[in-house]
């Protein structure tokens, strides 16, 4: 059974972090933009600095993402690769997949 660690909201973005055993699930819902990206980065930084393995970032409920949000995802992917590759980005919404495709960062941001 998952235990909720935190739920934060910034603008139109809500980030919920749940723990299930040794794993973390970070769920983003709403809009990841210049107003909310920093909060997502803070939550991902916290998740990546703990001993959880694996960490899943669920992007299924993201309705909009701008370049600031993509920068946070790229940062998190790079940080994960440097520290054992524990982060998996999954369930990208149509908005997330479209932004990744249009910007050409598919190799760096692989969704499972």
C-alpha angles and dihedrals in degrees: 000000000000121000118209111234099179145346118199132177128198118174108313095343127094120189119193122187119199128181123213111179107305093341130091127209116200112192121193120193130177127015126348105200142132090292096052108024094090091059091051089049091052092051092047091047089053092047093047092049095056127078096255116133121213112022118193123199108201112203099171094113098047108120097181137014128181131193091277090057092047089051089056091050091048091049091050093048091050093046090050093051090051092051106044103295096265097149122089121185111209146170096026111195121233089262092054094045091048093050091049092049096045093050094045097233097127092121093055097039108045114177119206 
